[in-house]
Amino acid sequence: MKYVIAIRKTKYGYDTHVPALPGCHSQGDTEREAIANTCDAVLTYLDMTQL
């Protein structure tokens, strides 16, 4: 399944969140790092909701 990642540049890097998954967010120093971190956060989120 694919999820939309909302990404915002900040003074310190990039903040992200996944609108379809409440509370699922991440950050990174670069856009690429933020997206990779968010993909990990999505997998963790989905694992935690299946418990």
N, C-alpha and C positions, 0 to 999 in steps of 0.2 A: 504494500500500500504506500502511496506517496502522500506526504504532508507538506503544506506550505510553511516556509520558514520566513518570518518577518525579521528583517535585519536593519539595525540602525547604527550609524557611525556616531561614536561619542568622542569626547576629548581623550579618552583612555584606550580606545580600540573599537570593538563592535559588540553590541548587545543583540541577542536574538530571542525570539520566543515562537512557539508553535501554537497559533490560535485554536486549532482543533483539540489541543491537549492542555487543559488548564493547569497552570503551574509549571509547565515544561519550558524551561528557558536556559540559556547559556551565554557565554561570551568568549571573546578571543582577541588577541592582539592584532590579528589580520582578519580579513573577511573569510579567507579560506579556513583559517583555524577556527573561527567562530562557527562556520557551517559544519566542520568536522566534529567539533564539540557538541553541537546541537544534534547531530545524527546519533552520537553516543547517548545523549540525554533522552532522545526519543526511544531508543532501544531499552534503556533502563526504565523509563516511564512505563512502557508496555509490559516489561517483565514484572514490575511492581504491581500493576493493576490486575495481573493474572493470578496473584497469590491468593 
